[in-house]
């Protein structure tokens, strides 16, 4: 589960609890005042105030996470890299798409990517370790076999000869 999915789940839970707590708080105020139960009255006031002021903000934040989740899917699942393609997928203009991507990078909703030099696309950041582990297709000069080898160990799996990787 990604960070944005975790945040979305937390926001939903908190907003739902406050949505339930708001009417319960009103009832707590009424019954606490009528019956003279101070603890119930205070709890009712707290739940009502939190439900009235905080609950709508949580629901708005929960709704806003949808676009970040869609952005995450567009980049990671659909493989979109150009800002124009991402903007079209999200249904926003390119400036807004770039802003959303920057915020996603800052909040670590999307990791392992950076903007290209021209700023018109994003590209994956590949570490030296990962590049060495990455398999590449090669044709062995000794036996003629086609195989997938890593840069760290460029030996033919069939004849064992070392393959020159360009």
Chimera marker file (.cmm) of the C-alpha trace (Angstrom):
<marker_set name="trace">
<marker id="1" x="0.000" y="0.000" z="0.000" r="1" g="1" b="0" radius="0.5"/>
<marker id="2" x="1.401" y="3.377" z="-1.005" r="1" g="1" b="0" radius="0.5"/>
<marker id="3" x="1.660" y="6.420" z="1.271" r="1" g="1" b="0" radius="0.5"/>
<marker id="4" x="-1.247" y="8.114" z="-0.486" r="1" g="1" b="0" radius="0.5"/>
<marker id="5" x="-3.449" y="5.045" z="-0.026" r="1" g="1" b="0" radius="0.5"/>
<marker id="6" x="-2.563" y="4.947" z="3.682" r="1" g="1" b="0" radius="0.5"/>
<marker id="7" x="-3.310" y="8.663" z="4.056" r="1" g="1" b="0" radius="0.5"/>
<marker id="8" x="-6.610" y="8.241" z="2.221" r="1" g="1" b="0" radius="0.5"/>
<marker id="9" x="-7.606" y="5.392" z="4.531" r="1" g="1" b="0" radius="0.5"/>
<marker id="10" x="-6.704" y="7.414" z="7.678" r="1" g="1" b="0" radius="0.5"/>
<marker id="11" x="-8.628" y="10.453" z="6.444" r="1" g="1" b="0" radius="0.5"/>
<marker id="12" x="-11.677" y="8.331" z="5.651" r="1" g="1" b="0" radius="0.5"/>
<marker id="13" x="-11.637" y="6.696" z="9.082" r="1" g="1" b="0" radius="0.5"/>
<marker id="14" x="-11.250" y="10.007" z="10.944" r="1" g="1" b="0" radius="0.5"/>
<marker id="15" x="-13.920" y="11.758" z="8.840" r="1" g="1" b="0" radius="0.5"/>
<marker id="16" x="-16.343" y="8.863" z="9.292" r="1" g="1" b="0" radius="0.5"/>
<marker id="17" x="-15.821" y="8.784" z="13.061" r="1" g="1" b="0" radius="0.5"/>
<marker id="18" x="-16.414" y="12.527" z="13.322" r="1" g="1" b="0" radius="0.5"/>
<marker id="19" x="-19.490" y="12.198" z="11.096" r="1" g="1" b="0" radius="0.5"/>
<marker id="20" x="-20.891" y="9.715" z="13.578" r="1" g="1" b="0" radius="0.5"/>
<marker id="21" x="-19.634" y="11.718" z="16.568" r="1" g="1" b="0" radius="0.5"/>
<marker id="22" x="-21.310" y="14.956" z="15.471" r="1" g="1" b="0" radius="0.5"/>
<marker id="23" x="-24.953" y="13.861" z="15.991" r="1" g="1" b="0" radius="0.5"/>
<marker id="24" x="-23.898" y="11.882" z="19.070" r="1" g="1" b="0" radius="0.5"/>
<marker id="25" x="-22.371" y="15.087" z="20.439" r="1" g="1" b="0" radius="0.5"/>
<marker id="26" x="-25.649" y="16.961" z="19.937" r="1" g="1" b="0" radius="0.5"/>
<marker id="27" x="-27.499" y="14.229" z="21.800" r="1" g="1" b="0" radius="0.5"/>
<marker id="28" x="-24.824" y="14.350" z="24.517" r="1" g="1" b="0" radius="0.5"/>
<marker id="29" x="-25.377" y="18.082" z="24.961" r="1" g="1" b="0" radius="0.5"/>
<marker id="30" x="-29.129" y="17.638" z="25.222" r="1" g="1" b="0" radius="0.5"/>
<marker id="31" x="-29.110" y="14.706" z="27.625" r="1" g="1" b="0" radius="0.5"/>
<marker id="32" x="-26.155" y="16.063" z="29.595" r="1" g="1" b="0" radius="0.5"/>
<marker id="33" x="-27.945" y="19.387" z="30.145" r="1" g="1" b="0" radius="0.5"/>
<marker id="34" x="-31.375" y="17.863" z="30.908" r="1" g="1" b="0" radius="0.5"/>
<marker id="35" x="-30.081" y="15.170" z="33.250" r="1" g="1" b="0" radius="0.5"/>
<marker id="36" x="-27.330" y="17.333" z="34.773" r="1" g="1" b="0" radius="0.5"/>
<marker id="37" x="-24.518" y="14.987" z="33.761" r="1" g="1" b="0" radius="0.5"/>
<marker id="38" x="-21.534" y="17.301" z="33.339" r="1" g="1" b="0" radius="0.5"/>
<marker id="39" x="-19.227" y="14.699" z="31.770" r="1" g="1" b="0" radius="0.5"/>
<marker id="40" x="-21.799" y="13.894" z="29.088" r="1" g="1" b="0" radius="0.5"/>
<marker id="41" x="-22.413" y="17.598" z="28.477" r="1" g="1" b="0" radius="0.5"/>
<marker id="42" x="-18.673" y="18.340" z="28.039" r="1" g="1" b="0" radius="0.5"/>
<marker id="43" x="-18.147" y="15.272" z="25.811" r="1" g="1" b="0" radius="0.5"/>
<marker id="44" x="-21.153" y="16.335" z="23.739" r="1" g="1" b="0" radius="0.5"/>
<marker id="45" x="-19.768" y="19.846" z="23.305" r="1" g="1" b="0" radius="0.5"/>
<marker id="46" x="-16.352" y="18.525" z="22.257" r="1" g="1" b="0" radius="0.5"/>
<marker id="47" x="-17.836" y="16.071" z="19.746" r="1" g="1" b="0" radius="0.5"/>
<marker id="48" x="-20.195" y="18.696" z="18.330" r="1" g="1" b="0" radius="0.5"/>
<marker id="49" x="-17.484" y="21.322" z="17.898" r="1" g="1" b="0" radius="0.5"/>
<marker id="50" x="-15.035" y="18.804" z="16.377" r="1" g="1" b="0" radius="0.5"/>
<marker id="51" x="-17.757" y="17.438" z="14.111" r="1" g="1" b="0" radius="0.5"/>
<marker id="52" x="-18.864" y="20.902" z="13.011" r="1" g="1" b="0" radius="0.5"/>
<marker id="53" x="-15.413" y="22.375" z="12.316" r="1" g="1" b="0" radius="0.5"/>
<marker id="54" x="-13.028" y="19.480" z="11.657" r="1" g="1" b="0" radius="0.5"/>
<marker id="55" x="-15.230" y="16.890" z="9.919" r="1" g="1" b="0" radius="0.5"/>
<marker id="56" x="-15.860" y="18.945" z="6.729" r="1" g="1" b="0" radius="0.5"/>
<marker id="57" x="-12.144" y="19.677" z="6.377" r="1" g="1" b="0" radius="0.5"/>
<marker id="58" x="-11.318" y="15.977" z="6.670" r="1" g="1" b="0" radius="0.5"/>
<marker id="59" x="-13.880" y="15.060" z="4.003" r="1" g="1" b="0" radius="0.5"/>
<marker id="60" x="-12.449" y="17.720" z="1.671" r="1" g="1" b="0" radius="0.5"/>
<marker id="61" x="-8.910" y="16.430" z="2.233" r="1" g="1" b="0" radius="0.5"/>
<marker id="62" x="-10.127" y="12.885" z="1.652" r="1" g="1" b="0" radius="0.5"/>
<marker id="63" x="-11.668" y="13.964" z="-1.649" r="1" g="1" b="0" radius="0.5"/>
<marker id="64" x="-8.469" y="15.736" z="-2.707" r="1" g="1" b="0" radius="0.5"/>
<marker id="65" x="-6.440" y="12.560" z="-2.242" r="1" g="1" b="0" radius="0.5"/>
<marker id="66" x="-8.318" y="11.047" z="-5.189" r="1" g="1" b="0" radius="0.5"/>
<marker id="67" x="-6.352" y="13.106" z="-7.715" r="1" g="1" b="0" radius="0.5"/>
<marker id="68" x="-3.046" y="12.117" z="-6.109" r="1" g="1" b="0" radius="0.5"/>
<marker id="69" x="-4.082" y="8.480" z="-6.207" r="1" g="1" b="0" radius="0.5"/>
<marker id="70" x="-5.037" y="8.870" z="-9.887" r="1" g="1" b="0" radius="0.5"/>
<marker id="71" x="-1.666" y="10.531" z="-10.540" r="1" g="1" b="0" radius="0.5"/>
<marker id="72" x="0.106" y="7.660" z="-8.811" r="1" g="1" b="0" radius="0.5"/>
<marker id="73" x="-1.751" y="5.128" z="-10.979" r="1" g="1" b="0" radius="0.5"/>
<marker id="74" x="-1.066" y="7.119" z="-14.166" r="1" g="1" b="0" radius="0.5"/>
<marker id="75" x="2.664" y="7.137" z="-13.505" r="1" g="1" b="0" radius="0.5"/>
<marker id="76" x="3.290" y="3.758" z="-11.901" r="1" g="1" b="0" radius="0.5"/>
<marker id="77" x="0.597" y="1.508" z="-13.357" r="1" g="1" b="0" radius="0.5"/>
<marker id="78" x="-0.072" y="3.116" z="-16.748" r="1" g="1" b="0" radius="0.5"/>
<marker id="79" x="3.552" y="4.152" z="-17.330" r="1" g="1" b="0" radius="0.5"/>
<marker id="80" x="2.804" y="7.723" z="-18.409" r="1" g="1" b="0" radius="0.5"/>
<marker id="81" x="5.866" y="9.980" z="-18.368" r="1" g="1" b="0" radius="0.5"/>
<marker id="82" x="5.067" y="13.094" z="-20.431" r="1" g="1" b="0" radius="0.5"/>
<marker id="83" x="3.426" y="15.929" z="-18.489" r="1" g="1" b="0" radius="0.5"/>
<marker id="84" x="0.953" y="16.467" z="-21.354" r="1" g="1" b="0" radius="0.5"/>
<marker id="85" x="-0.156" y="12.806" z="-21.222" r="1" g="1" b="0" radius="0.5"/>
<marker id="86" x="-0.479" y="12.879" z="-17.439" r="1" g="1" b="0" radius="0.5"/>
<marker id="87" x="-2.511" y="16.104" z="-17.621" r="1" g="1" b="0" radius="0.5"/>
<marker id="88" x="-4.848" y="14.564" z="-20.201" r="1" g="1" b="0" radius="0.5"/>
<marker id="89" x="-5.280" y="11.447" z="-18.059" r="1" g="1" b="0" radius="0.5"/>
<marker id="90" x="-6.128" y="13.512" z="-14.968" r="1" g="1" b="0" radius="0.5"/>
<marker id="91" x="-8.292" y="16.008" z="-16.861" r="1" g="1" b="0" radius="0.5"/>
<marker id="92" x="-6.275" y="19.052" z="-15.791" r="1" g="1" b="0" radius="0.5"/>
<marker id="93" x="-4.015" y="21.519" z="-17.614" r="1" g="1" b="0" radius="0.5"/>
<marker id="94" x="-0.258" y="20.931" z="-17.805" r="1" g="1" b="0" radius="0.5"/>
<marker id="95" x="0.597" y="23.584" z="-15.198" r="1" g="1" b="0" radius="0.5"/>
<marker id="96" x="-1.758" y="21.929" z="-12.685" r="1" g="1" b="0" radius="0.5"/>
<marker id="97" x="-0.362" y="18.472" z="-13.529" r="1" g="1" b="0" radius="0.5"/>
<marker id="98" x="3.186" y="19.702" z="-12.926" r="1" g="1" b="0" radius="0.5"/>
<marker id="99" x="2.081" y="21.247" z="-9.612" r="1" g="1" b="0" radius="0.5"/>
<marker id="100" x="0.454" y="17.961" z="-8.552" r="1" g="1" b="0" radius="0.5"/>
<marker id="101" x="3.574" y="16.013" z="-9.492" r="1" g="1" b="0" radius="0.5"/>
<marker id="102" x="5.803" y="18.405" z="-7.519" r="1" g="1" b="0" radius="0.5"/>
<marker id="103" x="3.559" y="18.061" z="-4.469" r="1" g="1" b="0" radius="0.5"/>
<marker id="104" x="3.562" y="14.271" z="-4.879" r="1" g="1" b="0" radius="0.5"/>
<marker id="105" x="7.357" y="14.272" z="-4.945" r="1" g="1" b="0" radius="0.5"/>
<marker id="106" x="7.500" y="16.541" z="-1.866" r="1" g="1" b="0" radius="0.5"/>
<marker id="107" x="5.004" y="14.420" z="0.097" r="1" g="1" b="0" radius="0.5"/>
<marker id="108" x="6.657" y="11.182" z="-1.076" r="1" g="1" b="0" radius="0.5"/>
<marker id="109" x="3.477" y="9.885" z="-2.701" r="1" g="1" b="0" radius="0.5"/>
<marker id="110" x="5.648" y="9.094" z="-5.718" r="1" g="1" b="0" radius="0.5"/>
<marker id="111" x="9.272" y="8.111" z="-5.216" r="1" g="1" b="0" radius="0.5"/>
<marker id="112" x="12.044" y="7.195" z="-7.618" r="1" g="1" b="0" radius="0.5"/>
<marker id="113" x="11.172" y="9.800" z="-10.256" r="1" g="1" b="0" radius="0.5"/>
<marker id="114" x="12.378" y="13.275" z="-11.169" r="1" g="1" b="0" radius="0.5"/>
<marker id="115" x="11.574" y="15.905" z="-13.770" r="1" g="1" b="0" radius="0.5"/>
<marker id="116" x="13.490" y="15.685" z="-17.041" r="1" g="1" b="0" radius="0.5"/>
<marker id="117" x="15.962" y="18.407" z="-17.979" r="1" g="1" b="0" radius="0.5"/>
<marker id="118" x="13.387" y="20.122" z="-20.205" r="1" g="1" b="0" radius="0.5"/>
<marker id="119" x="10.703" y="19.813" z="-17.521" r="1" g="1" b="0" radius="0.5"/>
<marker id="120" x="8.193" y="18.348" z="-19.973" r="1" g="1" b="0" radius="0.5"/>
<marker id="121" x="8.319" y="14.814" z="-18.605" r="1" g="1" b="0" radius="0.5"/>
<marker id="122" x="9.351" y="12.758" z="-15.616" r="1" g="1" b="0" radius="0.5"/>
<marker id="123" x="11.958" y="10.058" z="-15.653" r="1" g="1" b="0" radius="0.5"/>
<marker id="124" x="12.810" y="7.230" z="-13.337" r="1" g="1" b="0" radius="0.5"/>
<marker id="125" x="15.860" y="7.592" z="-11.125" r="1" g="1" b="0" radius="0.5"/>
<marker id="126" x="17.934" y="4.462" z="-11.501" r="1" g="1" b="0" radius="0.5"/>
<marker id="127" x="20.607" y="3.846" z="-8.884" r="1" g="1" b="0" radius="0.5"/>
<marker id="128" x="23.965" y="2.366" z="-9.867" r="1" g="1" b="0" radius="0.5"/>
<marker id="129" x="23.156" y="-0.804" z="-7.920" r="1" g="1" b="0" radius="0.5"/>
<marker id="130" x="19.840" y="-1.211" z="-9.705" r="1" g="1" b="0" radius="0.5"/>
<marker id="131" x="21.400" y="-0.506" z="-13.106" r="1" g="1" b="0" radius="0.5"/>
<marker id="132" x="23.977" y="-3.232" z="-12.422" r="1" g="1" b="0" radius="0.5"/>
<marker id="133" x="21.225" y="-5.714" z="-11.482" r="1" g="1" b="0" radius="0.5"/>
<marker id="134" x="19.018" y="-4.844" z="-14.460" r="1" g="1" b="0" radius="0.5"/>
<marker id="135" x="18.846" y="-7.586" z="-17.077" r="1" g="1" b="0" radius="0.5"/>
<marker id="136" x="19.569" y="-6.688" z="-20.677" r="1" g="1" b="0" radius="0.5"/>
<marker id="137" x="19.118" y="-8.782" z="-23.815" r="1" g="1" b="0" radius="0.5"/>
<marker id="138" x="22.362" y="-9.820" z="-25.501" r="1" g="1" b="0" radius="0.5"/>
<marker id="139" x="23.597" y="-12.186" z="-28.191" r="1" g="1" b="0" radius="0.5"/>
<marker id="140" x="26.656" y="-14.243" z="-27.286" r="1" g="1" b="0" radius="0.5"/>
<marker id="141" x="29.510" y="-13.881" z="-29.765" r="1" g="1" b="0" radius="0.5"/>
<marker id="142" x="30.871" y="-17.343" z="-28.871" r="1" g="1" b="0" radius="0.5"/>
<marker id="143" x="27.829" y="-19.620" z="-29.100" r="1" g="1" b="0" radius="0.5"/>
<marker id="144" x="25.246" y="-17.338" z="-30.766" r="1" g="1" b="0" radius="0.5"/>
<marker id="145" x="22.676" y="-17.738" z="-27.987" r="1" g="1" b="0" radius="0.5"/>
<marker id="146" x="20.318" y="-14.908" z="-27.098" r="1" g="1" b="0" radius="0.5"/>
<marker id="147" x="19.971" y="-14.404" z="-23.351" r="1" g="1" b="0" radius="0.5"/>
<marker id="148" x="19.231" y="-11.893" z="-20.611" r="1" g="1" b="0" radius="0.5"/>
<marker id="149" x="22.291" y="-11.001" z="-18.507" r="1" g="1" b="0" radius="0.5"/>
<marker id="150" x="23.037" y="-8.406" z="-15.849" r="1" g="1" b="0" radius="0.5"/>
<marker id="151" x="25.692" y="-5.730" z="-16.186" r="1" g="1" b="0" radius="0.5"/>
<marker id="152" x="27.230" y="-7.015" z="-12.944" r="1" g="1" b="0" radius="0.5"/>
<marker id="153" x="27.677" y="-10.533" z="-14.364" r="1" g="1" b="0" radius="0.5"/>
<marker id="154" x="27.743" y="-10.385" z="-18.201" r="1" g="1" b="0" radius="0.5"/>
<marker id="155" x="28.474" y="-14.085" z="-18.787" r="1" g="1" b="0" radius="0.5"/>
<marker id="156" x="26.562" y="-16.227" z="-21.240" r="1" g="1" b="0" radius="0.5"/>
<marker id="157" x="24.348" y="-18.640" z="-19.285" r="1" g="1" b="0" radius="0.5"/>
<marker id="158" x="24.911" y="-21.317" z="-21.955" r="1" g="1" b="0" radius="0.5"/>
<marker id="159" x="28.658" y="-21.349" z="-22.676" r="1" g="1" b="0" radius="0.5"/>
<marker id="160" x="29.987" y="-19.173" z="-19.827" r="1" g="1" b="0" radius="0.5"/>
<marker id="161" x="31.942" y="-16.740" z="-22.010" r="1" g="1" b="0" radius="0.5"/>
<marker id="162" x="32.049" y="-13.093" z="-21.011" r="1" g="1" b="0" radius="0.5"/>
<marker id="163" x="29.858" y="-10.890" z="-23.231" r="1" g="1" b="0" radius="0.5"/>
<marker id="164" x="30.857" y="-7.335" z="-24.101" r="1" g="1" b="0" radius="0.5"/>
<marker id="165" x="28.027" y="-5.000" z="-23.166" r="1" g="1" b="0" radius="0.5"/>
<marker id="166" x="27.854" y="-1.704" z="-25.015" r="1" g="1" b="0" radius="0.5"/>
<link id1="1" id2="2" r="1" g="1" b="0" radius="0.2"/>
<link id1="2" id2="3" r="1" g="1" b="0" radius="0.2"/>
<link id1="3" id2="4" r="1" g="1" b="0" radius="0.2"/>
<link id1="4" id2="5" r="1" g="1" b="0" radius="0.2"/>
<link id1="5" id2="6" r="1" g="1" b="0" radius="0.2"/>
<link id1="6" id2="7" r="1" g="1" b="0" radius="0.2"/>
<link id1="7" id2="8" r="1" g="1" b="0" radius="0.2"/>
<link id1="8" id2="9" r="1" g="1" b="0" radius="0.2"/>
<link id1="9" id2="10" r="1" g="1" b="0" radius="0.2"/>
<link id1="10" id2="11" r="1" g="1" b="0" radius="0.2"/>
<link id1="11" id2="12" r="1" g="1" b="0" radius="0.2"/>
<link id1="12" id2="13" r="1" g="1" b="0" radius="0.2"/>
<link id1="13" id2="14" r="1" g="1" b="0" radius="0.2"/>
<link id1="14" id2="15" r="1" g="1" b="0" radius="0.2"/>
<link id1="15" id2="16" r="1" g="1" b="0" radius="0.2"/>
<link id1="16" id2="17" r="1" g="1" b="0" radius="0.2"/>
<link id1="17" id2="18" r="1" g="1" b="0" radius="0.2"/>
<link id1="18" id2="19" r="1" g="1" b="0" radius="0.2"/>
<link id1="19" id2="20" r="1" g="1" b="0" radius="0.2"/>
<link id1="20" id2="21" r="1" g="1" b="0" radius="0.2"/>
<link id1="21" id2="22" r="1" g="1" b="0" radius="0.2"/>
<link id1="22" id2="23" r="1" g="1" b="0" radius="0.2"/>
<link id1="23" id2="24" r="1" g="1" b="0" radius="0.2"/>
<link id1="24" id2="25" r="1" g="1" b="0" radius="0.2"/>
<link id1="25" id2="26" r="1" g="1" b="0" radius="0.2"/>
<link id1="26" id2="27" r="1" g="1" b="0" radius="0.2"/>
<link id1="27" id2="28" r="1" g="1" b="0" radius="0.2"/>
<link id1="28" id2="29" r="1" g="1" b="0" radius="0.2"/>
<link id1="29" id2="30" r="1" g="1" b="0" radius="0.2"/>
<link id1="30" id2="31" r="1" g="1" b="0" radius="0.2"/>
<link id1="31" id2="32" r="1" g="1" b="0" radius="0.2"/>
<link id1="32" id2="33" r="1" g="1" b="0" radius="0.2"/>
<link id1="33" id2="34" r="1" g="1" b="0" radius="0.2"/>
<link id1="34" id2="35" r="1" g="1" b="0" radius="0.2"/>
<link id1="35" id2="36" r="1" g="1" b="0" radius="0.2"/>
<link id1="36" id2="37" r="1" g="1" b="0" radius="0.2"/>
<link id1="37" id2="38" r="1" g="1" b="0" radius="0.2"/>
<link id1="38" id2="39" r="1" g="1" b="0" radius="0.2"/>
<link id1="39" id2="40" r="1" g="1" b="0" radius="0.2"/>
<link id1="40" id2="41" r="1" g="1" b="0" radius="0.2"/>
<link id1="41" id2="42" r="1" g="1" b="0" radius="0.2"/>
<link id1="42" id2="43" r="1" g="1" b="0" radius="0.2"/>
<link id1="43" id2="44" r="1" g="1" b="0" radius="0.2"/>
<link id1="44" id2="45" r="1" g="1" b="0" radius="0.2"/>
<link id1="45" id2="46" r="1" g="1" b="0" radius="0.2"/>
<link id1="46" id2="47" r="1" g="1" b="0" radius="0.2"/>
<link id1="47" id2="48" r="1" g="1" b="0" radius="0.2"/>
<link id1="48" id2="49" r="1" g="1" b="0" radius="0.2"/>
<link id1="49" id2="50" r="1" g="1" b="0" radius="0.2"/>
<link id1="50" id2="51" r="1" g="1" b="0" radius="0.2"/>
<link id1="51" id2="52" r="1" g="1" b="0" radius="0.2"/>
<link id1="52" id2="53" r="1" g="1" b="0" radius="0.2"/>
<link id1="53" id2="54" r="1" g="1" b="0" radius="0.2"/>
<link id1="54" id2="55" r="1" g="1" b="0" radius="0.2"/>
<link id1="55" id2="56" r="1" g="1" b="0" radius="0.2"/>
<link id1="56" id2="57" r="1" g="1" b="0" radius="0.2"/>
<link id1="57" id2="58" r="1" g="1" b="0" radius="0.2"/>
<link id1="58" id2="59" r="1" g="1" b="0" radius="0.2"/>
<link id1="59" id2="60" r="1" g="1" b="0" radius="0.2"/>
<link id1="60" id2="61" r="1" g="1" b="0" radius="0.2"/>
<link id1="61" id2="62" r="1" g="1" b="0" radius="0.2"/>
<link id1="62" id2="63" r="1" g="1" b="0" radius="0.2"/>
<link id1="63" id2="64" r="1" g="1" b="0" radius="0.2"/>
<link id1="64" id2="65" r="1" g="1" b="0" radius="0.2"/>
<link id1="65" id2="66" r="1" g="1" b="0" radius="0.2"/>
<link id1="66" id2="67" r="1" g="1" b="0" radius="0.2"/>
<link id1="67" id2="68" r="1" g="1" b="0" radius="0.2"/>
<link id1="68" id2="69" r="1" g="1" b="0" radius="0.2"/>
<link id1="69" id2="70" r="1" g="1" b="0" radius="0.2"/>
<link id1="70" id2="71" r="1" g="1" b="0" radius="0.2"/>
<link id1="71" id2="72" r="1" g="1" b="0" radius="0.2"/>
<link id1="72" id2="73" r="1" g="1" b="0" radius="0.2"/>
<link id1="73" id2="74" r="1" g="1" b="0" radius="0.2"/>
<link id1="74" id2="75" r="1" g="1" b="0" radius="0.2"/>
<link id1="75" id2="76" r="1" g="1" b="0" radius="0.2"/>
<link id1="76" id2="77" r="1" g="1" b="0" radius="0.2"/>
<link id1="77" id2="78" r="1" g="1" b="0" radius="0.2"/>
<link id1="78" id2="79" r="1" g="1" b="0" radius="0.2"/>
<link id1="79" id2="80" r="1" g="1" b="0" radius="0.2"/>
<link id1="80" id2="81" r="1" g="1" b="0" radius="0.2"/>
<link id1="81" id2="82" r="1" g="1" b="0" radius="0.2"/>
<link id1="82" id2="83" r="1" g="1" b="0" radius="0.2"/>
<link id1="83" id2="84" r="1" g="1" b="0" radius="0.2"/>
<link id1="84" id2="85" r="1" g="1" b="0" radius="0.2"/>
<link id1="85" id2="86" r="1" g="1" b="0" radius="0.2"/>
<link id1="86" id2="87" r="1" g="1" b="0" radius="0.2"/>
<link id1="87" id2="88" r="1" g="1" b="0" radius="0.2"/>
<link id1="88" id2="89" r="1" g="1" b="0" radius="0.2"/>
<link id1="89" id2="90" r="1" g="1" b="0" radius="0.2"/>
<link id1="90" id2="91" r="1" g="1" b="0" radius="0.2"/>
<link id1="91" id2="92" r="1" g="1" b="0" radius="0.2"/>
<link id1="92" id2="93" r="1" g="1" b="0" radius="0.2"/>
<link id1="93" id2="94" r="1" g="1" b="0" radius="0.2"/>
<link id1="94" id2="95" r="1" g="1" b="0" radius="0.2"/>
<link id1="95" id2="96" r="1" g="1" b="0" radius="0.2"/>
<link id1="96" id2="97" r="1" g="1" b="0" radius="0.2"/>
<link id1="97" id2="98" r="1" g="1" b="0" radius="0.2"/>
<link id1="98" id2="99" r="1" g="1" b="0" radius="0.2"/>
<link id1="99" id2="100" r="1" g="1" b="0" radius="0.2"/>
<link id1="100" id2="101" r="1" g="1" b="0" radius="0.2"/>
<link id1="101" id2="102" r="1" g="1" b="0" radius="0.2"/>
<link id1="102" id2="103" r="1" g="1" b="0" radius="0.2"/>
<link id1="103" id2="104" r="1" g="1" b="0" radius="0.2"/>
<link id1="104" id2="105" r="1" g="1" b="0" radius="0.2"/>
<link id1="105" id2="106" r="1" g="1" b="0" radius="0.2"/>
<link id1="106" id2="107" r="1" g="1" b="0" radius="0.2"/>
<link id1="107" id2="108" r="1" g="1" b="0" radius="0.2"/>
<link id1="108" id2="109" r="1" g="1" b="0" radius="0.2"/>
<link id1="109" id2="110" r="1" g="1" b="0" radius="0.2"/>
<link id1="110" id2="111" r="1" g="1" b="0" radius="0.2"/>
<link id1="111" id2="112" r="1" g="1" b="0" radius="0.2"/>
<link id1="112" id2="113" r="1" g="1" b="0" radius="0.2"/>
<link id1="113" id2="114" r="1" g="1" b="0" radius="0.2"/>
<link id1="114" id2="115" r="1" g="1" b="0" radius="0.2"/>
<link id1="115" id2="116" r="1" g="1" b="0" radius="0.2"/>
<link id1="116" id2="117" r="1" g="1" b="0" radius="0.2"/>
<link id1="117" id2="118" r="1" g="1" b="0" radius="0.2"/>
<link id1="118" id2="119" r="1" g="1" b="0" radius="0.2"/>
<link id1="119" id2="120" r="1" g="1" b="0" radius="0.2"/>
<link id1="120" id2="121" r="1" g="1" b="0" radius="0.2"/>
<link id1="121" id2="122" r="1" g="1" b="0" radius="0.2"/>
<link id1="122" id2="123" r="1" g="1" b="0" radius="0.2"/>
<link id1="123" id2="124" r="1" g="1" b="0" radius="0.2"/>
<link id1="124" id2="125" r="1" g="1" b="0" radius="0.2"/>
<link id1="125" id2="126" r="1" g="1" b="0" radius="0.2"/>
<link id1="126" id2="127" r="1" g="1" b="0" radius="0.2"/>
<link id1="127" id2="128" r="1" g="1" b="0" radius="0.2"/>
<link id1="128" id2="129" r="1" g="1" b="0" radius="0.2"/>
<link id1="129" id2="130" r="1" g="1" b="0" radius="0.2"/>
<link id1="130" id2="131" r="1" g="1" b="0" radius="0.2"/>
<link id1="131" id2="132" r="1" g="1" b="0" radius="0.2"/>
<link id1="132" id2="133" r="1" g="1" b="0" radius="0.2"/>
<link id1="133" id2="134" r="1" g="1" b="0" radius="0.2"/>
<link id1="134" id2="135" r="1" g="1" b="0" radius="0.2"/>
<link id1="135" id2="136" r="1" g="1" b="0" radius="0.2"/>
<link id1="136" id2="137" r="1" g="1" b="0" radius="0.2"/>
<link id1="137" id2="138" r="1" g="1" b="0" radius="0.2"/>
<link id1="138" id2="139" r="1" g="1" b="0" radius="0.2"/>
<link id1="139" id2="140" r="1" g="1" b="0" radius="0.2"/>
<link id1="140" id2="141" r="1" g="1" b="0" radius="0.2"/>
<link id1="141" id2="142" r="1" g="1" b="0" radius="0.2"/>
<link id1="142" id2="143" r="1" g="1" b="0" radius="0.2"/>
<link id1="143" id2="144" r="1" g="1" b="0" radius="0.2"/>
<link id1="144" id2="145" r="1" g="1" b="0" radius="0.2"/>
<link id1="145" id2="146" r="1" g="1" b="0" radius="0.2"/>
<link id1="146" id2="147" r="1" g="1" b="0" radius="0.2"/>
<link id1="147" id2="148" r="1" g="1" b="0" radius="0.2"/>
<link id1="148" id2="149" r="1" g="1" b="0" radius="0.2"/>
<link id1="149" id2="150" r="1" g="1" b="0" radius="0.2"/>
<link id1="150" id2="151" r="1" g="1" b="0" radius="0.2"/>
<link id1="151" id2="152" r="1" g="1" b="0" radius="0.2"/>
<link id1="152" id2="153" r="1" g="1" b="0" radius="0.2"/>
<link id1="153" id2="154" r="1" g="1" b="0" radius="0.2"/>
<link id1="154" id2="155" r="1" g="1" b="0" radius="0.2"/>
<link id1="155" id2="156" r="1" g="1" b="0" radius="0.2"/>
<link id1="156" id2="157" r="1" g="1" b="0" radius="0.2"/>
<link id1="157" id2="158" r="1" g="1" b="0" radius="0.2"/>
<link id1="158" id2="159" r="1" g="1" b="0" radius="0.2"/>
<link id1="159" id2="160" r="1" g="1" b="0" radius="0.2"/>
<link id1="160" id2="161" r="1" g="1" b="0" radius="0.2"/>
<link id1="161" id2="162" r="1" g="1" b="0" radius="0.2"/>
<link id1="162" id2="163" r="1" g="1" b="0" radius="0.2"/>
<link id1="163" id2="164" r="1" g="1" b="0" radius="0.2"/>
<link id1="164" id2="165" r="1" g="1" b="0" radius="0.2"/>
<link id1="165" id2="166" r="1" g="1" b="0" radius="0.2"/>
</marker_set>
